[in-house]
């Protein structure tokens, strides 16, 4: 616990204020989310800048605010990889994915895959991959909620996970994508502003000299220049490359990010959204990295590890220090505000993740596979709401068991699965005429199973730092499986296609998909604007 009773009261008041605002937005959104289009994609009526802010809100998550700052504070240069990887992935989205995805699909990423391929096997495999990605990402956010609660609020980590989990279910259950979007926009403004304030206060203590800050961080770390060079966290260089590949390539395969491109009015606004994200999130990630080095310099690794061994406490402890230290009014107010904003961050992100997972279940599995596209909107939305409760409950239970993991690691794993399973199928569907259904299913399942399997036999699960069997030596040393699972996913899609029979219908529809993806002819139209 790093806050006093007064600080806990302030943090609770700030947090309750955000909850009231977000619940008010949810109540306002109820009538706009009754249709399937309103529930899943906000009626496709958002402008580019609004959607860009909402996506930025998705990215300003517990993993970035707590996880990246924590890794940088403990391991210096190696923590930078998360910041660079998160933003570089958006270049691929702007150049290859954003506009074709908006033109080609309806509600989920699977629409693009199923446009020219046999829908049933592709949608089922894609749903399995996307739901797994969503659960790992959800774990990261809920674990972050537990970490911040144990430090700053008068509730236990487990209690915080349950509270945040229940609130996220309420947002999605009643407000759908409309409420989720506006909660994310409010959160994005608050988080960006708070991060900028902390960064300015920090740099002011070093005469706004980054060189002085880095020098102080290196000295305080006890590792000297080695703190500013690679090798402290990723002792195996393959781990460094593996994580980098996952972060750069995985962004374009994240279901909760990609489905947001369906919320805008047209493909042009999809590109505008991506450009806004690059600007906002790029600057934000630079600032979180600065905060990590600041925590190393001013707080010290001993205090950070004492509060949270994984480093998730670095940003709150830095806020306390910048405000005047333990027991000071300024420190208590600042750290309380940071605690509340971090909780707000988690609430908004998990709502977006839940709605993506429930869309896969209700739309891909129920409507398109079980009901073969003949489900009425009312029953589809009803199934989506039941799925919201089920997925939310599963995420809470899993998060309670995974509280010892660094939240940035969990997000890195989600990115690896996205790059290994979803991305190959999206790119092959859009750009390879010969691609067929067997190849798509092979890529999805191989990418998913190889990524998850490597984690289960690696140091995250086995060995002294693993969740299970601490006395068993890990079978593989890779922390992130991307360097193996990503090539396997692409290879499985390529070989599966070449070794199976040609699919004439898929090849004929390839030209239709190209026309729709590049021109927007036949794409889903927008509902009236909010």
Backbone torsions as a table, in degrees:
resi	resn	phi	psi	omega
1	UNK	NA	125.3	-177.9
2	UNK	-113.8	-2.1	179.3
3	UNK	-113.3	153.7	177.6
4	UNK	-82.2	178.8	177.6
5	UNK	-60.4	-39.8	177.8
6	UNK	-62.0	-42.1	179.1
7	UNK	-64.7	-38.5	178.7
8	UNK	-64.3	-40.1	178.3
9	UNK	-63.3	-45.1	179.0
10	UNK	-61.4	-45.7	-179.9
11	UNK	-61.2	-40.8	179.7
12	UNK	-64.9	-41.5	179.1
13	UNK	-63.7	-44.7	177.7
14	UNK	-59.9	-44.1	-177.6
15	UNK	-66.3	-42.2	179.2
16	UNK	-64.0	-34.7	176.9
17	UNK	-61.7	-45.1	178.7
18	UNK	-64.5	-39.4	179.4
19	UNK	-61.3	-43.3	180.0
20	UNK	-62.6	-42.4	178.9
21	UNK	-63.1	-44.8	-177.5
22	UNK	-68.1	-36.7	176.8
23	UNK	-67.9	-35.2	175.5
24	UNK	-63.2	-41.9	176.4
25	UNK	-63.1	-37.7	178.7
26	UNK	-65.0	-43.7	178.8
27	UNK	-62.3	-41.8	178.3
28	UNK	-63.3	-31.6	-174.3
29	UNK	-85.5	-9.7	-173.6
30	UNK	-55.0	-47.8	-176.7
31	UNK	-71.2	-17.4	-179.9
32	UNK	-90.4	-4.8	-174.3
33	UNK	-119.3	20.4	-178.4
34	UNK	-76.9	-33.6	178.0
35	UNK	-80.9	163.9	178.4
36	UNK	-62.5	-42.5	179.6
37	UNK	-62.5	-41.3	179.2
38	UNK	-67.8	-39.6	-177.8
39	UNK	-70.0	-45.7	-174.8
40	UNK	-80.7	-47.2	-168.6
41	UNK	-132.2	26.0	176.0
42	UNK	54.1	33.7	176.8
43	UNK	69.5	13.2	-178.2
44	UNK	52.3	41.6	-172.2
45	UNK	-121.8	9.4	-179.2
46	UNK	-82.6	146.4	173.0
47	UNK	-78.3	164.4	-177.6
48	UNK	-60.1	-42.9	-176.3
49	UNK	-69.6	-35.2	177.3
50	UNK	-65.4	-45.2	-180.0
51	UNK	-66.0	-37.2	176.7
52	UNK	-61.2	-41.7	176.7
53	UNK	-64.9	-40.7	-179.8
54	UNK	-65.0	-43.1	177.6
55	UNK	-64.0	-40.5	176.5
56	UNK	-58.8	-38.3	176.0
57	UNK	-61.7	-36.3	174.9
58	UNK	-61.0	-41.4	-176.0
59	UNK	-77.2	-29.2	178.2
60	UNK	-80.4	69.4	-169.8
61	UNK	-104.5	-179.0	175.4
62	UNK	-61.4	-33.1	-179.3
63	UNK	-63.5	-39.8	-178.1
64	UNK	-80.5	-45.7	-175.3
65	UNK	-72.4	-46.1	-179.2
66	UNK	-90.3	-48.4	-172.5
67	UNK	-68.3	-49.5	-177.6
68	UNK	-66.7	-46.9	178.0
69	UNK	-58.6	-38.3	179.2
70	UNK	-66.2	-45.7	180.0
71	UNK	-64.6	-41.6	179.0
72	UNK	-64.0	-40.9	-177.8
73	UNK	-65.7	-30.0	-177.7
74	UNK	-95.1	-32.6	-172.1
75	UNK	-125.9	6.5	173.7
76	UNK	61.7	-123.4	-171.7
77	UNK	-54.1	-40.5	-175.4
78	UNK	-60.2	-28.9	177.7
79	UNK	-68.2	-19.6	-180.0
80	UNK	-64.4	-25.7	-174.9
81	UNK	-59.6	-36.8	179.1
82	UNK	-63.2	-42.9	179.8
83	UNK	-62.4	-48.5	-178.3
84	UNK	-64.7	-43.8	-177.2
85	UNK	-64.2	-40.5	-178.9
86	UNK	-59.1	-40.5	-173.2
87	UNK	-88.2	-34.1	-179.1
88	UNK	-62.9	-32.3	179.3
89	UNK	-58.4	-24.5	-178.4
90	UNK	-73.1	-19.1	176.4
91	UNK	-64.3	-43.4	177.3
92	UNK	-62.7	-36.4	-179.4
93	UNK	-66.6	-45.7	-179.5
94	UNK	-62.9	-42.3	-173.9
95	UNK	-79.4	-34.3	-168.5
96	UNK	-118.1	-31.5	-162.6
97	UNK	-114.6	-41.1	-165.9
98	UNK	-54.8	-58.6	-176.2
99	UNK	-68.5	-46.9	177.9
100	UNK	-59.1	-36.7	-179.5
101	UNK	-65.6	-45.5	179.4
102	UNK	-61.0	-39.0	-177.8
103	UNK	-75.2	-29.5	-167.9
104	UNK	-94.1	-22.0	-172.2
105	UNK	-115.1	-176.3	-178.4
106	UNK	-122.7	-60.0	-177.9
107	UNK	-125.8	-37.5	-174.2
108	UNK	-129.0	168.5	176.1
109	UNK	-60.6	-29.7	-177.2
110	UNK	-63.4	-23.1	178.1
111	UNK	-59.4	-40.2	179.4
112	UNK	-66.6	-42.2	-179.7
113	UNK	-66.2	-40.2	-174.5
114	UNK	-84.2	-6.3	-177.7
115	UNK	-58.0	-42.8	-176.4
116	UNK	-117.0	-5.0	-178.4
117	UNK	-109.1	169.6	178.6
118	UNK	-68.3	124.1	-166.6
119	UNK	-67.0	-44.3	-170.4
120	UNK	-60.5	-56.9	-178.8
121	UNK	-65.4	-36.2	-178.5
122	UNK	-68.1	-45.6	-179.1
123	UNK	-65.2	-38.5	179.9
124	UNK	-66.2	-45.0	179.6
125	UNK	-66.7	-41.2	179.7
126	UNK	-65.8	-37.0	178.5
127	UNK	-64.5	-41.6	178.7
128	UNK	-61.2	-44.3	179.2
129	UNK	-64.6	-48.5	-174.9
130	UNK	-67.2	-38.1	179.4
131	UNK	-67.5	-38.1	177.2
132	UNK	-63.0	-44.5	177.1
133	UNK	-58.5	-47.3	-179.4
134	UNK	-60.0	-39.2	-179.1
135	UNK	-67.1	-42.7	178.3
136	UNK	-63.4	-41.1	178.8
137	UNK	-65.9	-40.1	177.2
138	UNK	-61.6	-40.0	178.6
139	UNK	-58.6	-41.7	-179.8
140	UNK	-59.0	-45.1	-177.4
141	UNK	-69.4	-42.1	-178.0
142	UNK	-71.0	-36.7	174.6
143	UNK	-62.6	-39.6	175.7
144	UNK	-60.7	-38.2	177.8
145	UNK	-62.0	-42.9	178.9
146	UNK	-64.7	-39.0	-178.4
147	UNK	-64.6	-45.9	-176.5
148	UNK	-71.0	-33.8	-179.7
149	UNK	-65.6	-43.1	-177.4
150	UNK	-65.4	-22.9	-179.2
151	UNK	-87.7	-36.2	-163.3
152	UNK	-127.8	-16.8	-174.7
153	UNK	-119.4	154.6	-178.3
154	UNK	-79.8	44.9	175.4
155	UNK	-138.2	157.5	-179.0
156	UNK	-78.5	161.2	176.3
157	UNK	-56.6	-42.4	179.8
158	UNK	-64.7	-40.3	177.8
159	UNK	-63.1	-39.2	178.9
160	UNK	-64.0	-40.5	179.3
161	UNK	-61.6	-42.7	-179.7
162	UNK	-66.2	-43.4	-179.1
163	UNK	-62.8	-48.9	-179.7
164	UNK	-63.7	-40.4	178.4
165	UNK	-60.6	-42.6	179.6
166	UNK	-67.4	-40.1	179.4
167	UNK	-64.8	-40.0	-179.0
168	UNK	-64.8	-36.2	177.8
169	UNK	-64.5	-40.2	179.5
170	UNK	-63.1	-45.6	-179.4
171	UNK	-56.3	-48.9	-175.5
172	UNK	-74.4	-39.5	-176.5
173	UNK	-59.4	-40.9	-174.4
174	UNK	-104.9	-29.7	-174.5
175	UNK	-108.5	-12.7	178.6
176	UNK	57.3	-152.8	-176.4
177	UNK	-69.0	-28.2	-179.9
178	UNK	-63.4	-52.1	179.4
179	UNK	-63.0	-42.6	-180.0
180	UNK	-58.6	-43.0	-178.6
181	UNK	-61.7	-49.6	-175.9
182	UNK	-72.6	-30.6	173.0
183	UNK	-64.6	-40.4	178.9
184	UNK	-66.4	-36.9	178.7
185	UNK	-64.9	-47.6	178.4
186	UNK	-59.9	-44.4	179.8
187	UNK	-62.9	-40.9	-179.2
188	UNK	-59.9	-43.6	179.7
189	UNK	-64.3	-44.1	-178.7
190	UNK	-65.7	-45.3	-176.8
191	UNK	-68.2	-44.2	-179.8
192	UNK	-61.9	-43.8	179.5
193	UNK	-63.1	-42.2	179.5
194	UNK	-65.6	-43.7	179.1
195	UNK	-62.7	-42.1	178.9
196	UNK	-63.4	-41.0	179.0
197	UNK	-61.4	-47.2	179.8
198	UNK	-63.6	-40.0	-179.1
199	UNK	-64.5	-42.0	179.3
200	UNK	-66.1	-44.3	178.6
201	UNK	-61.3	-38.8	179.5
202	UNK	-66.8	-51.5	-177.2
203	UNK	-63.2	-30.0	178.7
204	UNK	-61.3	-29.5	179.7
205	UNK	-75.0	-12.6	179.2
206	UNK	-120.2	28.5	178.7
207	UNK	55.9	32.6	179.9
208	UNK	55.4	33.8	177.8
209	UNK	-108.8	113.5	177.9
210	UNK	-65.5	-34.9	178.9
211	UNK	-60.3	-44.2	178.1
212	UNK	-63.0	-41.3	179.6
213	UNK	-61.6	-47.6	-179.1
214	UNK	-64.2	-39.0	178.4
215	UNK	-64.0	-42.3	178.6
216	UNK	-65.9	-39.0	179.5
217	UNK	-65.2	-43.9	179.7
218	UNK	-62.6	-42.5	-179.5
219	UNK	-65.7	-45.5	-177.7
220	UNK	-67.8	-26.6	-178.1
221	UNK	-69.6	-22.1	-177.3
222	UNK	82.0	2.3	-178.3
223	UNK	-110.7	-3.5	177.2
224	UNK	61.9	-140.5	-177.2
225	UNK	-62.2	-23.8	179.0
226	UNK	-61.0	-26.0	178.9
227	UNK	-65.8	-26.0	-177.9
228	UNK	-99.9	12.9	179.5
229	UNK	-127.2	156.3	-179.9
230	UNK	-67.2	152.7	173.1
231	UNK	125.3	-11.9	-177.8
232	UNK	-78.6	-37.6	-179.4
233	UNK	-100.2	-50.9	178.9
234	UNK	-94.0	81.1	179.9
235	UNK	-68.3	-25.8	174.0
236	UNK	-96.2	119.0	-176.6
237	UNK	-61.8	-26.9	177.5
238	UNK	-63.2	-33.4	177.1
239	UNK	-62.3	-41.3	-180.0
240	UNK	-62.4	-47.8	179.1
241	UNK	-65.1	-39.9	-177.5
242	UNK	-62.4	-47.3	179.5
243	UNK	-65.8	-41.5	179.0
244	UNK	-58.5	-44.6	177.9
245	UNK	-61.3	-43.5	-178.3
246	UNK	-62.8	-44.1	-177.2
247	UNK	-70.1	-41.2	-177.2
248	UNK	-71.0	-41.7	-175.8
249	UNK	-91.2	-22.1	-173.8
250	UNK	-75.3	-25.2	-177.1
251	UNK	-55.3	-43.7	-177.1
252	UNK	-73.5	-1.3	177.4
253	UNK	-115.5	6.5	180.0
254	UNK	-79.2	119.3	-175.6
255	UNK	-60.4	-42.4	-174.9
256	UNK	-72.0	-22.8	175.5
257	UNK	-83.6	-46.9	-175.4
258	UNK	-66.1	-35.0	-178.7
259	UNK	-69.8	-16.0	177.9
260	UNK	-69.4	-20.4	177.2
261	UNK	-72.0	-13.0	174.0
262	UNK	-81.7	-10.4	-175.6
263	UNK	-84.7	-10.6	-178.0
264	UNK	-91.4	166.7	-173.4
265	UNK	-72.0	-33.2	-178.4
266	UNK	-158.7	178.9	-175.6
267	UNK	-65.0	-34.5	179.1
268	UNK	-61.1	-42.0	178.5
269	UNK	-68.9	-25.7	174.6
270	UNK	-64.1	-43.1	178.1
271	UNK	-67.1	-39.7	177.1
272	UNK	-59.2	-42.0	178.0
273	UNK	-57.1	-47.6	-177.7
274	UNK	-63.3	-39.0	178.9
275	UNK	-64.7	-40.5	176.3
276	UNK	-60.9	-41.2	-179.4
277	UNK	-62.8	-44.3	-178.9
278	UNK	-57.7	-44.0	-179.9
279	UNK	-67.6	-49.8	-174.7
280	UNK	-70.4	-52.2	-175.4
281	UNK	-69.3	-34.9	177.9
282	UNK	-58.6	-47.8	179.1
283	UNK	-67.0	-39.6	180.0
284	UNK	-61.2	-43.6	-178.6
285	UNK	-67.7	-33.6	174.1
286	UNK	-61.9	-42.8	-178.8
287	UNK	-67.6	-38.9	178.6
288	UNK	-66.1	-33.5	176.2
289	UNK	-65.2	-42.5	176.7
290	UNK	-60.0	-41.0	178.6
291	UNK	-63.0	-36.4	178.3
292	UNK	-62.5	-46.2	177.2
293	UNK	-66.1	-34.9	177.7
294	UNK	-64.4	-39.8	178.1
295	UNK	-64.2	-39.1	177.7
296	UNK	-62.8	-38.8	-176.2
297	UNK	-76.5	-43.0	-171.2
298	UNK	-98.4	-32.4	-177.2
299	UNK	-93.5	-47.3	-178.9
300	UNK	95.2	145.4	-174.7
301	UNK	-68.2	-29.7	-179.0
302	UNK	-63.6	-46.5	179.3
303	UNK	-66.7	-38.2	-179.5
304	UNK	-63.7	-47.9	-179.3
305	UNK	-67.4	-34.0	179.0
306	UNK	-64.4	-36.8	179.2
307	UNK	-78.5	-35.8	-178.5
308	UNK	-158.8	110.1	-176.0
309	UNK	-57.7	-29.2	-178.3
310	UNK	-82.9	-6.8	177.5
311	UNK	93.0	1.9	-176.3
312	UNK	-65.9	-11.6	-178.0
313	UNK	-90.2	-2.4	-171.3
314	UNK	-59.0	-49.7	-176.8
315	UNK	-64.6	-47.2	177.4
316	UNK	-61.5	-40.4	179.1
317	UNK	-65.0	-36.1	176.7
318	UNK	-65.9	-40.9	178.0
319	UNK	-60.3	-41.7	178.0
320	UNK	-61.6	-42.2	-179.2
321	UNK	-67.1	-43.2	-178.3
322	UNK	-67.2	-29.1	-179.5
323	UNK	-80.3	-8.0	179.0
324	UNK	131.6	-5.4	176.8
325	UNK	95.9	176.1	-178.3
326	UNK	-58.0	128.8	176.9
327	UNK	89.3	-12.2	179.1
328	UNK	-82.2	149.5	-179.9
329	UNK	-63.8	-44.4	179.8
330	UNK	-61.2	-41.7	179.3
331	UNK	-65.1	-42.5	-179.5
332	UNK	-64.5	-43.3	-179.4
333	UNK	-65.0	-46.2	-176.3
334	UNK	-66.0	-44.9	-178.8
335	UNK	-69.6	-32.4	176.5
336	UNK	-65.4	-41.3	179.4
337	UNK	-66.3	-41.7	177.9
338	UNK	-62.0	-40.8	178.8
339	UNK	-61.3	-45.8	-179.1
340	UNK	-65.1	-41.2	179.9
341	UNK	-66.1	-38.3	178.3
342	UNK	-63.8	-40.9	176.2
343	UNK	-64.3	-40.5	177.7
344	UNK	-61.4	-40.1	176.8
345	UNK	-56.5	-49.1	-177.2
346	UNK	-64.1	-43.8	-179.3
347	UNK	-58.3	-45.5	-176.8
348	UNK	-68.2	-40.8	-178.0
349	UNK	-68.1	-44.3	-177.5
350	UNK	-65.9	-30.4	176.7
351	UNK	-62.8	-42.9	177.8
352	UNK	-64.6	-38.3	179.0
353	UNK	-67.1	-40.7	179.8
354	UNK	-63.1	-43.6	-177.1
355	UNK	-67.6	-31.0	176.3
356	UNK	-67.8	-44.9	-179.6
357	UNK	-65.3	-41.5	-179.6
358	UNK	-69.4	-29.0	175.9
359	UNK	-64.6	-40.0	177.0
360	UNK	-61.7	-41.1	-177.9
361	UNK	-72.8	-51.3	-173.5
362	UNK	-75.4	-42.2	-175.8
363	UNK	-87.1	-54.1	-176.2
364	UNK	-69.7	-50.8	-174.7
365	UNK	-81.4	-54.2	-175.2
366	UNK	-72.2	-57.7	-173.1
367	UNK	-70.6	-48.5	-171.9
368	UNK	-87.8	-29.9	-179.1
369	UNK	-98.2	-57.7	-176.6
370	UNK	-68.6	-46.5	-178.9
371	UNK	-94.6	2.5	175.7
372	UNK	53.3	39.6	176.2
373	UNK	80.0	8.4	-176.1
374	UNK	-108.8	11.0	179.1
375	UNK	-73.8	139.7	175.7
376	UNK	-78.9	158.2	-174.6
377	UNK	-60.6	-36.3	-176.3
378	UNK	-63.5	-46.3	-179.5
379	UNK	-69.3	-34.3	179.9
380	UNK	-64.5	-45.0	178.7
381	UNK	-65.8	-35.5	178.0
382	UNK	-63.0	-44.4	177.7
383	UNK	-63.1	-39.6	179.1
384	UNK	-60.3	-38.6	-178.9
385	UNK	-72.3	-36.0	174.5
386	UNK	-64.9	-42.6	179.0
387	UNK	-62.9	-33.7	177.6
388	UNK	-58.2	-44.8	179.9
389	UNK	-66.8	-43.5	-177.4
390	UNK	-64.9	-48.5	-179.2
391	UNK	-64.4	-41.0	178.5
392	UNK	-60.6	-44.0	179.7
393	UNK	-64.6	-42.2	179.6
394	UNK	-63.1	-41.9	-179.9
395	UNK	-63.6	-39.8	179.6
396	UNK	-63.0	-46.8	-178.6
397	UNK	-62.0	-45.4	-179.5
398	UNK	-66.0	-38.7	-179.7
399	UNK	-65.3	-35.4	178.6
400	UNK	-62.3	-27.3	-178.7
401	UNK	-91.4	-9.0	-173.2
402	UNK	-118.6	27.3	-172.1
403	UNK	-70.0	-15.5	-176.3
404	UNK	-85.7	-7.4	-175.6
405	UNK	-86.8	144.6	174.0
406	UNK	-66.6	133.7	-174.1
407	UNK	-65.8	-31.1	178.5
408	UNK	-67.0	-34.3	176.7
409	UNK	-62.2	-44.3	-179.3
410	UNK	-61.5	-39.7	177.5
411	UNK	-67.1	-40.1	177.1
412	UNK	-58.5	-36.8	177.4
413	UNK	-66.8	-42.5	177.3
414	UNK	-60.2	-41.1	177.6
415	UNK	-62.8	-39.5	-179.7
416	UNK	-62.6	-43.0	178.5
417	UNK	-65.2	-42.1	179.9
418	UNK	-61.5	-42.8	-179.7
419	UNK	-71.8	-29.8	-176.1
420	UNK	-83.6	-33.7	-173.5
421	UNK	-107.7	-55.7	-173.1
422	UNK	-76.4	-45.2	-173.8
423	UNK	-60.3	-45.6	179.1
424	UNK	-56.1	-40.8	-176.9
425	UNK	-71.1	-38.5	177.6
426	UNK	-62.1	-48.8	-177.3
427	UNK	-67.6	-43.3	178.4
428	UNK	-64.2	-39.3	179.6
429	UNK	-63.1	-41.5	-175.9
430	UNK	-78.9	-29.1	-167.6
431	UNK	-127.2	-0.3	-179.5
432	UNK	-124.8	113.0	-176.7
433	UNK	-64.1	-38.7	-175.2
434	UNK	-72.0	-16.6	-175.1
435	UNK	-55.0	139.3	-178.2
436	UNK	-135.0	-178.9	-174.0
437	UNK	-64.8	-43.2	180.0
438	UNK	-59.8	-42.2	178.7
439	UNK	-63.3	-38.6	-179.8
440	UNK	-65.2	-46.7	180.0
441	UNK	-65.1	-39.4	179.0
442	UNK	-62.1	-43.9	179.8
443	UNK	-64.9	-45.4	-177.9
444	UNK	-62.2	-48.7	-176.3
445	UNK	-73.6	-39.2	179.1
446	UNK	-65.5	-44.9	178.8
447	UNK	-61.6	-44.4	-179.0
448	UNK	-66.0	-52.3	-174.2
449	UNK	-68.4	-37.4	-179.9
450	UNK	-68.6	-40.7	179.9
451	UNK	-65.6	-48.9	-179.4
452	UNK	-67.4	-41.0	-178.8
453	UNK	-61.8	-42.7	179.9
454	UNK	-64.9	-33.7	176.9
455	UNK	-69.3	-38.5	-178.3
456	UNK	-66.3	-26.5	179.6
457	UNK	-107.4	11.6	-178.2
458	UNK	-104.4	-174.1	-174.9
459	UNK	-68.8	-15.0	176.6
460	UNK	-73.7	-24.5	-178.3
461	UNK	-109.2	-42.0	-177.0
462	UNK	-106.7	160.1	176.5
463	UNK	90.3	-178.0	-173.2
464	UNK	-63.2	-26.5	-179.5
465	UNK	-102.2	5.8	-176.6
466	UNK	-89.1	166.7	-179.5
467	UNK	-76.7	-29.7	-176.1
468	UNK	-130.7	159.0	174.8
469	UNK	45.0	64.5	-176.4
470	UNK	-64.4	-18.5	-176.9
471	UNK	-96.8	2.3	179.7
472	UNK	-98.8	131.6	179.8
473	UNK	-69.6	131.5	177.8
474	UNK	-58.5	141.9	-180.0
475	UNK	-74.0	-31.8	176.4
476	UNK	-128.3	155.3	-176.5
477	UNK	-98.3	-5.9	-177.5
478	UNK	-68.3	129.5	174.1
479	UNK	-77.4	-44.3	176.9
480	UNK	-112.6	132.3	-172.5
481	UNK	-84.3	2.1	-168.7
482	UNK	-55.2	-39.9	-175.0
483	UNK	-64.4	-23.0	176.9
484	UNK	-98.9	-48.0	-172.1
485	UNK	-72.6	-31.6	-179.5
486	UNK	-66.5	-51.8	175.2
487	UNK	-59.3	-36.1	178.5
488	UNK	-62.4	-40.2	178.5
489	UNK	-62.5	-47.5	178.4
490	UNK	-65.3	-40.9	-179.5
491	UNK	-64.7	-41.2	179.9
492	UNK	-64.0	-40.1	177.4
493	UNK	-64.3	-39.6	-179.2
494	UNK	-70.5	-50.6	-178.9
495	UNK	-67.0	-41.2	179.5
496	UNK	-58.7	-37.3	178.4
497	UNK	-70.4	-46.7	-176.0
498	UNK	-70.7	-32.2	-177.1
499	UNK	-86.7	-8.9	177.3
500	UNK	-105.4	169.2	-177.6
501	UNK	-68.6	155.3	177.5
502	UNK	-65.4	153.1	-178.3
503	UNK	-121.3	89.9	-173.2
504	UNK	-55.2	-39.3	-178.4
505	UNK	-64.3	-39.5	177.6
506	UNK	-63.7	-41.3	-178.9
507	UNK	-68.9	-36.0	176.3
508	UNK	-66.0	-42.6	-177.6
509	UNK	-74.0	-13.4	178.2
510	UNK	-58.3	-41.5	-179.9
511	UNK	-67.9	-38.1	176.4
512	UNK	-62.5	-41.5	179.9
513	UNK	-65.0	-40.6	178.9
514	UNK	-62.4	-45.0	179.8
515	UNK	-61.4	-45.5	-178.8
516	UNK	-67.2	-42.8	-177.5
517	UNK	-65.5	-38.1	-173.9
518	UNK	-89.4	-27.7	-176.0
519	UNK	-110.1	-22.6	-175.2
520	UNK	83.8	1.4	179.6
521	UNK	-67.1	120.1	-178.8
522	UNK	90.1	1.5	-178.6
523	UNK	-73.1	163.2	-179.8
524	UNK	-65.0	135.5	-177.4
525	UNK	-91.1	161.0	-178.7
526	UNK	-81.3	145.9	167.0
527	UNK	-76.5	-179.7	178.2
528	UNK	-63.5	148.5	-176.6
529	UNK	-70.4	147.3	172.9
530	UNK	-79.8	NA	NA
